Amino acid sequence: MGSVTCAVHAVVSLRASYGGPARSVPALCDALAARGVRTHLLTIDNAGPGDALLTPRNPAVAVTRVPAVTGPNGLVRWAPRLRHALERAVDDTSIGSGRVVLHDHGLWRPTNRAMARAARRGRLQLVVSTRGMLEPWALAHRAWRKRIAWALYARRDLEAAALLHATSEGEARSLRALGLRTPIAVIPNAVELPAAVTPPDPARRQRQLVFIGRLAPVKGLVTLVEAWALAHPAGWRLAIAGPDEGGHRAEVEQAIARHGVGDSVSLLGPVTDAGKWALLATSDALVLPSASESFGVVVAEALAAGRPAITSTGTPWRRLVAERCGWHVEPTANEIALAIRGLSSLSDRVRAEMGRHARALAQREFSWAGVAARMHAAYDWLLDGGPPPADVRRA
């Protein structure tokens, strides 16, 4: 080795409302740059008035925003300067050495085609983080468009990649189920670790279970409201925080009214990053009842905050049970209700002990320094050859 590793990352948006990739990709770039990886982040600048942009904090990370043409729904349709911007980013990052990895994040976006073409033209190693966008639930959304794209170019571009990145073993299995034979690196997302964790104040009159995420059908919120009505835990509130997606908030509001739980369920709307950590600090546990998640970064954030979590079998968080810091149940109202009853029946002391197990798990496996080291090792394997790192699964 000896030469500096260079990486050009592409993500379609850095809008806070875009979800996990808008947070995790800049944070990964920061952590890679801290390891000495020369890092450049390319994004399509489709932010509108009032949109909060999440950008890298490390000044060593170069950032290029490419203007884009968007449709009435705000989705990017075309970025005419993308190819030129990507070629310049590669030249500026590699400084002529050729020792550069292209790392694309997400699917079904203009950045995907541009990165695949740039890799072929420059004979560069391409890594694609699929970010859950090939999970069965995701493929069923706007299915006809994705079937056409898959047949025309998406499958071919993924098969031409040198490495796919999955954030869980379950996501890796989904990729193999599609017939993809490309090597897969299974490396989780990471989260910021708060410097200190304080258990909830046992003198409070009410305990709180919190959901944080997009208000979208895949998140299982209507089922969660039904489960809450079934469990009806005395002395507890359910807080639901996050931005509305496609008008789903109205469906959640209807479910709250239908089940008569308006006195114990709050819809808080979007929260900032600081607000998210404050909300976790004032809650006793997190719930994520999604039908499908490739990772579910908010669960790792709850663990980092020292809070147990109720998760569904649609998420890759089965280990919470073995680690004694949460539940992993079928995404049905009855099963989620049983988990809520189990949580609410525990003493504050036992929940605090689960919180300590949660924090220990986050410290061991979900720090950015540790995740960046694993990604760096995958990059160097692509560039230098030799035995693959332990995280890489070959077909």
N, C-alpha and C positions, 0 to 999 in steps of 0.2 A: 504494500500500500504506500504510504508516505505522501502521496498527493492529496490535495484537499478534495473532499467529496462536495459536489455541487448538486443542488436540487431546485427545480422550478416547479412550483405547485400551482394548480389552477382550481378555483372554486367559482361557481356561477355568481354567488352573492355573498356579501358580508353584512347584509341587513340583519339586525338582531331578530327580526320576525321570521327569518329564513329557517331558524331552527338550529339543530346541533352542529352541522358543518360550519356555519358562520362563526361559531365559537371555537370548535375544536381545531379547525385548520389553522387559524392564526396562532393559537396556542402551541400547536405542534411546530410551526415555523419558528416561533420564539425559542422553544426548547432545542430544536436542531441547531439553530444559530449559536446557542450557548455552548454546544458541543464542538463548534468550529466548522459546521457545515455551511457552506456559502449558499444562502437561501433567498429565493425570489418568489413572491406571491403575486399571481395574476388573477384579477377578478373582473367580471363584467359589471360596470358601474350602473346598476339599474335602481339605485336608491332614489326615492322620491322625497318631497318636503316632509321634514319631521322624522324621517327614518334614522334610527341610530345605527351607525356603522361600527363594527367590531374589527379593529385592525391590530396587527402585531405591536407589541410593546417594545420589543428589542430593536434598537435603531439599526442593527446590522442586517435586518431583513428588508430587502428592497420590495416595494409594492408598486404594481402597475394597475391602474384602473382603465378599462377599455369602454368607451361609450357604446351604448347598445340601443337598438330599436325595440320597443316593447309593444305588446298588444294591449287591448283595453283591460285585460285582467292583470296587467303588470308583468306577465311572463315575457322573458326575452325571446324575441323572434330572430334577431340578426345582429351580429356585431361585426361590421365590415372591416374594422381595423384589427380584429383579433389575430389574424395570421401574422401580420407585420409585428404586432406587439409581442407575440410569443417568440418569434425568431430573434427579436432584439433582446428579449429577456434571456434566452439561451446563450446568445453571444456575450452579453454583459456578465452573466453568472459564471460561465465556464472559462471566460478569458482565453478562449482559443484552445483550451486543454482537451476538450472533448470528453472530459470525465464528469458527465452530468447525467442525472436521472430526471425524467419528467414524471411528476406525480399528480394524477388527475383525481378529483374528488366528486363523486356523484355520477349519475347517468341521465340520459335523455336531455342533454343540454348542449348548446353550441360549443362549449369548451371541449367536450368529448371528441368530436370530430377533429377539431383543431389540434389537440394534443396527439391523437393517433396519427394524423398526417405528418405532424412535425417529427414524431418518433421514426416514422418510416423514411422520411426524406433525409433526416440526419443520422439514421442508424443508431438511434439512442434507446436506452432502456426505459420502458414505460411501466409505471406502477399505477394501477387503478384501484382506488378505494370505492367499493360499490355502495357503501353507506346505506345498506338495507333496501336499495332500490330494485333488487332482484328477488326480494322476499315475495311469497305468493300473494299476500295482501296488496303489496305495492304494484305487482304486475296486473292485478285485477282492476286497478284504478286507471281509467282511460285505456282499457285493455287493447282496443283495436288499433290505437295509435302506436302503442308499444310493440304490438305484434308486427306491424309494418316496419317500424324502425329496427326491430330485432332481425327481421329477415333481410333488410336492405343493407345495414351496416353495423348495428350495435354488436351483434354476436361476433362478426369478423374482427372488429376493433378490439374486443376483449380477448379473443383468441390470439391476436397479434401482440398483446401485452406480454412483458417479461414476467410480471408478477401481479397477482391480485391481492388486495388487502381486505380481510374480513375482521370485524371487531369481536367476533365470537365463533365458537365451534359450530353453533347452529347456522350462522350465516355462511360459513364455509360449506356446510352440508347442502345448503340451498344452491350454492354455485355449482357444486358437483352434480346435483340433481338435474341441472340444466344441460349437462354434458360438457361443461367447461373443464379442460384438462390442464390449464395453465397452473403453475405453482401458486399456492396461496399462503400468505403470511397471516397468521391469526394473532393479532396484536390489539389489545383493547384500547378504547379511548381513555384519556386521563382527565383529571380534574384538578383545579386548584385546591390545595389542602389548607383550610383555615389554620392559623397559628395556634389557636386554642379552641376547645370545645367545652361548652357549659351545658349540663343537663337541664331540661326544663324545670322551672320552679314548681316544686310539689305543692306550694301554697295557693296556686291558681285555682279559681273556681271551676274552670273548664279545661279539658284536654282537647288537643286538636290533631286531626288527621289532615294531611295536605296533599293535593295533586298539583303539580307544576308542569306545564307543557302546553302545546297547541290544543285548542278546542277543536278537535277533528274527529270524525267517526271512528278512525282506527284506534283512538285512545280509549274507547270503551266507557265514555263518561255517562251515557244513558244507563248502561248496565250498572255502573258504580252508584248512581243515584238510587236505582232500584235496590241494590245491595244494602245501601245505607238505610233505606226504609225498612228492610227486613231485619237488619241488625239492631237498629234503633238504640245505640249505646247511650246510656244515661250519663250526663255530664260531659259529653263530647260534642265537638263541632267538626264539620267537614268544610275545608276551604279549597276552592278550585281556582287556580291562578293560571293565566295564560291568554294569548291573543286568540281571537275568533278566527276560524278558517272556513270560508265558504258558507257563512251563516249558521254554523253548527251550534253556536251559543243559544240560538232560539230553541233548538231542539232540547238542549239541556235544561233551559228554563221551563219548557213545557213538561219535561219529566219531573222536575222539582215540584211544580204545581200539581201534577197528576198524582204524585205519591204523598203530597202533603207534608213535605219536609223543609219548607221554606224557612222555618224558625231555627233550623240547625245546619243549613247549608248556605255558604256564601260564595258568590261569583265575584272574584276580585279584579278580573281583567288582567291585562299584561303587567308584568313586573320587570323592573330593571335587574341587572345582575346583582347589584347591591341589595335590592329589595328581595331577590330570591334567597340570598343567604340569610337575610334578616327573618324572612318567613320560615325558613327551615329552623332557625334558632328558637323561634317561638312556637314551634310545632313539636309534637311528640313522635310522629312517624310520618312516612311518605306512603302514598299509594300510587301504583302505576298499573292499571288494569288493561293495558293495550291488547288488542287482538294480535298485533305483530310489532316487534321491535328488533332491529339487528343488534342493538346494544342497550339503549336507554340511559343516556349520560346522566339524567337527573337522579337515577338510582345511585350511581357512583358519587354524585354530589351529596346526596343524603347520607351515605355512609361516611363521607369525609367530614360531614357536620356532626357525626356521632348519633345518627338517627336510624332506627330499624326501618324496614320497608316491607310493604305488602306488594307483591308482584304477581303477574299472571304467567301461565305457561307459554304465552305468546312472546315472552321476553326471555333472554338467555341468563336469567338470574336464579337458576335452581340451587346454586351453591349457597345462597343465603340461609337455607335450612341447615346445611351441614356446618356453616360458620356460626350458627346460632344468632343470627341478626335479622331474621325476617321470614316471610312466607312466600311460597311459590305455588299458586293454585290455578285451577282452570278458570278462564275468563267468563264465568257465569255468575249471575246474581247470587245464587245460593252459596257457591264456593267462596266468593269474595265476602259475602256476609258472615260466613263462618270465621274467616280470617279476621274480620273487623271485631267480631265478638271475642276471638282469642286475644287480640291486642288489647281491647278495652278491659278484659278481665284480669290482666296482669297488674301487679303492683308497680308503683313508680320505681322501686328499687330494681325489679327485674327488667323493666324497660330500660333503665339506665345501664344495666349490665349488658343488655343487647346492644345498646349504643356504643359501649366500649369495644365490643367485638366488631361492630361495623367500622369504627374508626381505625382499628388495627388492620382490617382487611384493606381499607382504602390506602393506608400508608404503605402496605406491602406491595400492592399491585397497580395502583392507579395514580401514581405521581407522574408528572410530566417528564421529569428527568429520567425515570426508569423506562417509560414508553418511548421516549426519543432515542434512548440508547438501543432499544430493540429495533426501531425503524432504521437507525443509522447502520446497524449490523446487516439488515436486509439490503440496504443500498450498496454497502461495500461488497456483499456477496455477489450482487448483480454485476458490479464493475470489475471485481477481481477474480471471481470464480472460487473454486475450492468447495469444501463441504458446506451444505446449506446450514444456516442457523437453526436452532431448535424450534423457532416459531414457524418455519416454512414447511408446508405440507406439499409433497409432490404427488401427482396423480398415480 
